[in-house]
């Protein structure tokens, strides 16, 4: 009975939730400090409903699509060659954007660990981080990437230790004071980052392949995992804000060093560094294989195309964590959302669902495009 419970529910749910928890959520306390906790809560409620809806729709599509396909394959199967081509381009650009985010955050965490001891700069530490990760991507070593779920568990454990250690410093007034920093220009700021942090459609086929013979459980597993992650994210926001208040930083953990013991902060930063490092390797290997297997690019060329664009973007000045999350979350995931709804229409989806959700994604795309151009 217990074994069946773990096999049918617990393990697939943990895998989906663990895959969803990336580094995007580290930006959320900083955003909440600028828009206010109540507006942030409203966005969480709306986007959780939006993401659960899209996940359920994609579950339906996945169940009506041959196994062992991923998003470009889904788009090609339901929308034809043009759909597959657009999905492939967006997947590649979205992957490069994710690698850039991992590079920015991982480099900052590593610099906070190394600079007090060895000196150097954020740029030099980021280059060291990139070289170490890219070598593993080139060699195709999966040991670290396969441990990603355990590393994320280490990160969550370190956050629990932060809660225990920082309990005496928790002040509810720090959460509420963020309302006084609200500006009208930040009204739509939470949309892209929250969507980025919660987007995990690509994991649904993985979970479906885990539960062969029990596919009727897919929707329930995905819904439970999505809602659990949403609650975890919001509790994380409350934890960080209640300790750091108006001193909350873009990557959350770095702002804790002025409030908690240095040993605990180093542990948390190390956990964050390992989490981004494993994520970079996993995403890098996947993207390299996309170039090799789907586009016929040679190994070393695929490696260069996959790994070096994020580094080049970082070195030329694309190092704003929040801006990149907003753009990739609102723009590219918005395109994915609309394509999913187009696939849903192909399998007989209801217009009363398709058009309102498409309008939300389209408005998000327009906003992020205008905001990015500015």
C-alpha positions in Angstrom: 0.0 0.0 0.0 2.7 2.5 1.0 4.9 1.3 -1.9 2.0 2.0 -4.3 1.4 5.4 -2.8 5.0 6.4 -3.4 5.2 4.9 -6.9 1.9 6.3 -8.1 1.8 9.7 -6.4 4.7 10.7 -4.2 7.7 10.1 -6.5 6.1 11.5 -9.7 4.8 14.6 -7.8 8.3 15.2 -6.2 10.0 14.8 -9.6 7.6 17.3 -11.2 7.8 19.8 -8.3 11.6 19.4 -8.0 11.9 20.1 -11.7 9.7 23.2 -11.5 11.8 24.7 -8.6 14.7 26.4 -10.4 16.4 29.7 -9.6 13.6 32.0 -10.7 11.9 31.9 -7.3 14.9 33.6 -5.8 13.9 36.9 -7.4 10.4 36.9 -6.0 11.0 38.4 -2.5 12.8 41.4 -4.2 9.8 41.9 -6.5 7.4 41.6 -3.6 9.4 44.3 -1.8 8.6 46.7 -4.7 5.0 45.9 -5.4 3.7 45.0 -2.0 2.8 41.7 -0.5 -1.0 41.9 -1.3 -0.5 42.6 -5.0 2.1 39.8 -5.1 -0.5 37.5 -3.5 -3.0 38.5 -6.1 -0.6 37.7 -8.9 0.2 34.3 -7.3 -3.5 33.4 -7.2 -4.0 34.4 -10.8 -0.9 32.9 -12.3 -1.3 29.7 -10.3 -4.8 29.3 -11.8 -3.3 30.2 -15.3 -0.4 27.7 -14.9 -2.6 24.9 -13.5 -5.0 25.4 -16.5 -2.2 25.3 -19.1 -0.7 22.2 -17.4 -4.1 20.4 -17.4 -4.6 21.4 -21.1 -1.1 20.1 -22.0 -1.8 16.9 -20.1 -4.8 16.3 -22.4 -2.6 17.1 -25.4 0.2 14.8 -24.1 -2.2 11.9 -23.6 -3.3 12.3 -27.2 0.2 12.5 -28.6 2.6 9.5 -29.2 5.1 9.0 -26.4 8.8 10.1 -26.4 8.3 13.5 -27.9 9.1 16.9 -26.4 7.6 20.4 -27.1 8.9 20.9 -30.6 7.8 17.3 -31.4 4.3 18.1 -30.0 4.1 21.3 -32.1 5.2 19.5 -35.2 2.7 16.6 -34.6 -0.3 18.9 -34.0 0.5 22.1 -35.9 2.7 20.9 -38.8 6.2 21.9 -39.9 5.7 25.6 -39.3 4.6 24.9 -35.7 7.5 22.6 -35.1 10.0 25.2 -36.5 8.6 28.0 -34.3 8.6 25.8 -31.3 12.2 24.7 -32.0 13.4 28.4 -32.3 11.6 29.4 -29.1 12.9 26.3 -27.3 16.5 27.1 -28.2 16.2 30.8 -27.4 14.4 30.0 -24.1 17.1 27.5 -23.2 19.8 30.1 -23.8 17.9 32.6 -21.6 17.7 30.0 -18.9 21.4 29.3 -19.1 22.0 33.1 -18.9 19.9 33.2 -15.7 21.8 30.3 -14.2 25.1 32.0 -15.1 24.2 35.3 -13.5 22.8 33.9 -10.3 25.4 31.2 -9.9 28.2 33.7 -10.6 26.9 36.0 -7.9 26.6 33.2 -5.3 30.1 32.0 -6.1 31.5 35.5 -5.9 29.8 36.0 -2.5 31.6 32.8 -1.3 35.0 33.4 -2.9 35.6 37.2 -2.9 35.8 37.6 0.9 38.5 34.8 1.0 40.4 35.0 -2.3 39.4 38.4 -3.7 38.5 38.9 -7.3 35.4 40.3 -9.0 31.9 39.1 -9.8 32.9 38.8 -13.5 36.0 36.7 -12.8 34.0 34.4 -10.5 31.3 34.1 -13.1 33.9 33.1 -15.7 35.3 30.5 -13.4 31.8 29.2 -12.8 31.2 29.1 -16.6 34.4 27.3 -17.4 33.8 24.6 -14.8 30.2 24.0 -15.9 30.9 24.2 -19.6 33.7 21.6 -19.4 31.2 19.1 -17.9 28.7 20.0 -20.6 31.3 19.3 -23.3 32.3 16.0 -21.8 28.6 15.1 -21.4 29.1 14.0 -17.8 25.6 13.6 -16.2 26.5 12.7 -12.6 26.0 16.2 -11.3 22.9 16.9 -13.5 21.3 13.6 -12.3 21.8 14.8 -8.7 19.8 18.0 -9.4 16.8 16.9 -7.4 19.0 16.1 -4.4 20.8 19.4 -4.7 17.5 21.3 -4.8 16.6 19.3 -1.7 19.8 20.6 -0.1 18.8 24.2 -1.1 15.3 23.7 0.5 16.9 22.3 3.6 19.2 25.3 3.9 16.2 27.6 3.6 14.6 25.7 6.5 17.8 26.3 8.5 17.5 30.0 7.6 14.0 29.9 9.0 15.2 28.3 12.3 18.2 30.6 12.6 16.4 33.7 11.6 13.2 33.1 13.6 14.1 35.6 16.3 14.7 38.2 13.6 11.4 37.7 11.8 9.3 40.9 11.8 5.9 41.0 10.2 6.3 44.8 9.8 9.1 44.0 7.3 6.6 42.3 5.1 4.1 45.1 5.3 6.5 47.9 4.9 7.2 46.8 1.3 3.8 48.4 0.4 5.3 51.8 0.8 7.8 51.2 -2.0 5.1 50.6 -4.6 5.3 52.5 -7.9 2.8 52.5 -10.7 5.6 51.5 -13.2 6.0 48.2 -11.2 2.3 47.2 -11.5 3.0 44.4 -14.0 6.5 43.6 -12.8 5.5 40.2 -11.1 3.9 38.6 -14.1 7.0 37.5 -16.1 9.2 36.3 -13.1 6.3 34.4 -11.5 5.4 32.7 -14.8 9.1 31.9 -15.3 9.4 30.4 -11.8 6.3 28.2 -12.2 6.5 27.2 -15.9 7.2 23.4 -16.1 5.1 22.3 -19.1 8.2 20.5 -20.6 8.3 18.2 -17.6 4.8 16.8 -18.2 5.8 14.2 -20.9 8.6 13.1 -18.5 6.1 12.4 -15.8 3.7 10.7 -18.2 6.5 8.3 -19.2 7.0 7.6 -15.5 3.4 6.4 -14.9 2.9 4.1 -17.9 -0.3 2.1 -17.2 -1.5 4.8 -14.7 -1.8 7.8 -17.0 -5.2 8.7 -15.5 -3.2 10.0 -12.5 -1.3 12.5 -14.6 -3.6 15.5 -14.2 -3.9 15.0 -10.4 -0.1 14.7 -10.0 0.6 17.8 -12.0 -2.0 19.9 -10.3 -0.9 18.9 -6.7 2.7 19.6 -7.6 2.0 23.0 -9.1 -0.1 24.1 -6.2 2.5 22.9 -3.7 5.3 24.8 -5.4 3.1 27.9 -5.5 2.6 27.7 -1.8 6.3 27.0 -1.2 7.2 30.1 -3.3 4.9 32.4 -1.4 6.1 31.1 2.0 9.7 31.7 0.8 8.7 35.3 0.0 7.3 35.8 3.5 10.4 34.3 5.1 12.9 36.4 3.3 10.9 39.7 3.5 10.2 39.2 7.2 14.0 39.0 7.8 15.5 41.4 5.3 12.6 43.8 4.6 13.6 46.8 2.5 17.1 45.4 2.3 16.0 42.4 0.2 18.3 41.8 -2.7 17.6 40.5 -6.3 18.8 37.0 -5.5 17.3 36.9 -1.9 20.1 34.8 -0.3 22.8 37.4 -0.7 20.8 39.9 1.4 20.7 37.5 4.4 24.4 37.9 5.2 23.8 41.1 7.1 21.2 39.5 9.3 22.3 35.8 10.0 25.4 33.9 10.9 28.1 33.8 8.2 28.4 30.0 8.4 24.7 29.5 7.6 24.8 32.0 4.8 27.8 30.3 3.2 25.9 27.0 3.4 22.9 28.6 1.7 25.0 30.3 -0.9 26.8 27.0 -1.6 23.5 25.3 -2.0 22.3 28.0 -4.4 25.6 27.7 -6.3 25.3 23.9 -6.7 21.6 24.2 -7.7 22.4 26.7 -10.5 25.5 24.7 -11.5 23.5 21.4 -11.8 20.7 23.2 -13.7 23.2 24.8 -16.1 24.8 21.4 -16.8 21.4 19.7 -17.3 20.1 22.5 -19.6 23.4 22.8 -21.4 23.6 19.1 -22.2 19.9 19.1 -23.4 20.5 22.1 -25.6 23.7 20.6 -27.0 21.8 17.4 -27.9 19.1 19.4 -29.6 21.7 20.9 -31.9 23.3 17.6 -32.5 20.3 15.3 -32.9 17.6 17.6 -34.2 19.7 19.9 -36.3 22.6 17.7 -37.3 25.4 20.0 -35.8 28.7 18.4 -35.0 29.6 17.9 -31.3 32.1 20.6 -30.7 30.1 23.1 -32.7 26.9 22.2 -30.8 28.8 22.7 -27.5 30.0 26.2 -28.6 26.6 27.3 -29.8 24.9 26.0 -26.7 27.2 27.3 -24.0 29.0 30.4 -25.3 26.0 32.7 -26.2 25.0 33.1 -22.5 28.6 34.0 -21.5 28.8 36.5 -24.4 25.4 38.1 -23.4 26.6 38.4 -19.8 29.9 40.0 -20.8 28.3 42.6 -23.0 26.0 43.7 -20.2 23.0 41.4 -20.0 23.3 40.9 -16.3 20.0 42.1 -14.9 18.5 39.1 -13.2 15.0 40.5 -12.9 14.8 42.0 -16.4 15.9 38.7 -18.0 13.4 36.7 -16.0 10.6 39.1 -16.9 11.3 39.0 -20.6 11.8 35.3 -21.0 8.9 34.5 -18.6 6.4 36.9 -20.1 7.5 36.8 -23.8 8.7 33.3 -24.7 6.6 31.4 -22.2 3.7 33.5 -23.5 4.4 32.2 -27.0 4.6 28.6 -25.7 1.3 29.2 -23.9 -0.4 30.4 -27.1 1.0 27.4 -29.1 -0.3 25.0 -26.4 -3.8 26.6 -26.8 -3.5 26.2 -30.6 -2.7 22.5 -30.1 -5.6 22.3 -27.7 -7.9 23.7 -30.4 -6.7 21.0 -32.8 -7.8 18.3 -30.4 -11.2 19.8 -29.9 -10.6 22.3 -27.1 -13.3 24.7 -26.0 -13.1 28.3 -27.3 -14.4 29.6 -24.0 -11.1 28.5 -22.5 -8.8 29.1 -25.4 -9.6 32.8 -26.2 -9.4 34.2 -22.6 -6.2 32.4 -21.8 -4.7 33.4 -25.2 -5.6 37.0 -24.5 -3.7 36.9 -21.1 -0.6 35.5 -22.8 -0.8 37.9 -25.7 -1.1 40.9 -23.4 1.9 39.6 -21.4 3.9 39.3 -24.6 3.1 42.9 -25.7 3.9 44.3 -22.2 7.3 42.5 -22.0 8.2 43.5 -25.5 7.4 47.2 -24.9 9.2 47.1 -21.5 12.2 45.4 -22.9 12.6 47.9 -25.8 12.4 50.8 -23.4 
